[in-house]
Amino acid sequence: MADKSQIQKMFRTISPTYDLLNSLLSFHIDKWWRKKTIALFQPQWRQQNKQIILDLCSGTLDLSLQIVKNSKPHIKVVALDFCYEMLQEGKKKIPADWKNRIFLVCADIEHLPVRDNVAGGAVMGFGLRNLIDRQKGLEQIKRTLKPLAKLAILEFSQPNSRFFQALYYLYFLHILPMIGGLISGNSYAYKYLPNSVLKFYTPKQLQKILQQVGFGKVRFSLLTGGIATLHVGKKYVT
Ligand SMILES: C[S@@+](CC[C@H](N)C(=O)[O-])C[C@H]1O[C@@H](n2cnc3c(N)ncnc32)[C@H](O)[C@@H]1O
C-alpha cells in the first residue's frame, strides 16, 4: 500500500503526460463519463442563485472545465488537489475569460480548508480510490456541503460480464501498464492504477459507505459495462 507522499510524488511525475494518457488509454470514453457526471447538476444550476462547486482531487481540471462550460457565471468552481504540478497542468487549460470562475487550491482532501456548509455541490473524479483515509475524506466533504447538496463520485470499477472481464483484464492488467509506463516514464503509476481498482470497493459497498457517512438518496449507475461507476448522494442532516 502506497503512503500519501508516494501518491503525491507519483502524480507529480506523471502530471505532464496525464491528460494524453487518460484520453489514449480510455479511448476518449473518459470525456463522456465526465459529461454524465456534470449533467447530474445541471437542473440545479439553471436556478440563478450563486453556488460554489468543489472539484475534489481535481487533478488537471477536466471536471472543473466541464462545470464552467455547462453553467452560467453565477456558478464558481473551487478545484482542490494536493499535487501542485497536476493543478499547474490544469491551469494552462483555463481560457482567459474563465479565470474568475475556477479557483485552485493545493490541499489535502482529508484536511479540507473549506468552511462548513458552504458548497452547493461537489464532484470527485477518480480521486476517492487514492485517499489513504477515505472515511475521513468523505466526512470532510460532507462537512463542507450545504444541507441537501449533491456529491457525485466518478470512479473505476470492474466489469460485470464474464466475457467482457476477460478482455478488460487483459487490457487493464497488461497492455495499459505497458503503454502508460512507456509514455509517462513511470511504470509504477500505471501498475498502481489497475491494482488500486482491483482493491477498491464494489459499487454496492461504496453506496453503503456513503450512507453510513451521512449521504442520503445514494444511487449509482454503471458506465461502459461497469468499468466506471457514477455515484450520487445528497448531504442529509440528522
Ligand atoms: C486519478 S487523478 C484524477 C484527476 C481528475 N479528477 C480527473 O478526473 O482526471 C487523482 C488525483 O487525486 C489527487 N489526490 C490523491 N489523494 C489526494 C488527497 N489526499 N488530497 C488531495 N488530492 C489528492 C492526486 O494528486 C491526483 O491529481
The ligand as a Tripos MOL2 file, in Angstrom:
@<TRIPOS>MOLECULE
LIG
   27    29     1     0     0
SMALL
NO_CHARGES

@<TRIPOS>ATOM
      1 C1         -6.5120    9.9710  -10.9770 C.3       1 LIG1
      2 S1         -6.2990   11.6550  -10.6240 S.3       1 LIG1
      3 C2         -7.8880   12.3080  -11.0370 C.3       1 LIG1
      4 C3         -7.8220   13.7050  -11.5530 C.3       1 LIG1
      5 C4         -9.1140   14.2870  -12.0950 C.3       1 LIG1
      6 N1        -10.1340   14.3880  -11.1010 N.3       1 LIG1
      7 C5         -9.6230   13.5150  -13.2850 C.2       1 LIG1
      8 O1        -10.8340   13.2550  -13.3300 O.co2     1 LIG1
      9 O2         -8.8530   13.2140  -14.1800 O.co2     1 LIG1
     10 C6         -6.3450   11.6440   -8.8680 C.3       1 LIG1
     11 C7         -5.9490   12.9720   -8.2450 C.3       1 LIG1
     12 O3         -6.1870   12.8850   -6.8380 O.3       1 LIG1
     13 C8         -5.1990   13.6460   -6.1740 C.3       1 LIG1
     14 N2         -5.1700   13.2060   -4.7760 N.ar      1 LIG1
     15 C9         -4.9370   11.9680   -4.3010 C.ar      1 LIG1
     16 N3         -5.0150   11.9570   -2.9590 N.ar      1 LIG1
     17 C10        -5.3290   13.2270   -2.5770 C.ar      1 LIG1
     18 C11        -5.5660   13.8510   -1.3200 C.ar      1 LIG1
     19 N4         -5.4830   13.1800   -0.1700 N.pl3     1 LIG1
     20 N5         -5.8700   15.1560   -1.3120 N.ar      1 LIG1
     21 C12        -5.9290   15.8670   -2.4590 C.ar      1 LIG1
     22 N6         -5.7120   15.3270   -3.6860 N.ar      1 LIG1
     23 C13        -5.4250   14.0250   -3.7340 C.ar      1 LIG1
     24 C14        -3.9300   13.3730   -6.9670 C.3       1 LIG1
     25 O4         -2.9490   14.3470   -6.7630 O.3       1 LIG1
     26 C15        -4.4850   13.3350   -8.3980 C.3       1 LIG1
     27 O5         -4.3740   14.5860   -9.0230 O.3       1 LIG1
@<TRIPOS>BOND
     1     1     2 1
     2     2     3 1
     3     2    10 1
     4     3     4 1
     5     4     5 1
     6     5     6 1
     7     5     7 1
     8     7     8 2
     9     7     9 1
    10    10    11 1
    11    11    12 1
    12    11    26 1
    13    12    13 1
    14    13    14 1
    15    13    24 1
    16    14    15 ar
    17    14    23 ar
    18    15    16 ar
    19    16    17 ar
    20    17    18 ar
    21    17    23 ar
    22    18    19 1
    23    18    20 ar
    24    20    21 ar
    25    21    22 ar
    26    22    23 ar
    27    24    25 1
    28    24    26 1
    29    26    27 1
@<TRIPOS>SUBSTRUCTURE
     1 LIG1         1 GROUP 0 **** ****
